[in-house]
Amino acid sequence: MFQVDWNITDGWGKPRILPYEPLKIDPTATSLHYGISAFEGLSIVKNAKDGKSQAFRVATNMKSFLGASEHLDLPSFDTNELLTCLK
C-alpha cells in the first residue's frame, strides 16, 4: 500500500510503501462524518508475456485523481512526483 501523510502545518510527508493491511481510521476523521475524501485506485495487471506487474492508464488515473482532489478542495499534489513514488 502506498501511504503519505498530510497536515496543514507541514504539507505532504514522506511517502511509504507498506504491506497490505486493514486501514486504521480515527473515528473523528472528517471523511467519516462529512464525506471529504477521494480514492483513486490504479489497476495493476500481470503482463502475460513477461509476468511483470504493470499499471494500466496511469496518466489518466493521475489526472482524474488530481481533478477529484481539486473538486473536493483537498490538498493538491504534483502528479509527476506521485508517479515517481509509485515507480
PyMOL commands that set and color helices and strands:
alter all, ss='L'
color gray80, all
select helices_A, chain A and resi 30-34+58-71+79-86
alter helices_A, ss='H'
color red, helices_A
select strands_A, chain A and resi 2-3+6-7+11-12+16-17+43-46+53-56
alter strands_A, ss='S'
color yellow, strands_A
deselect
rebuild
show_as cartoon
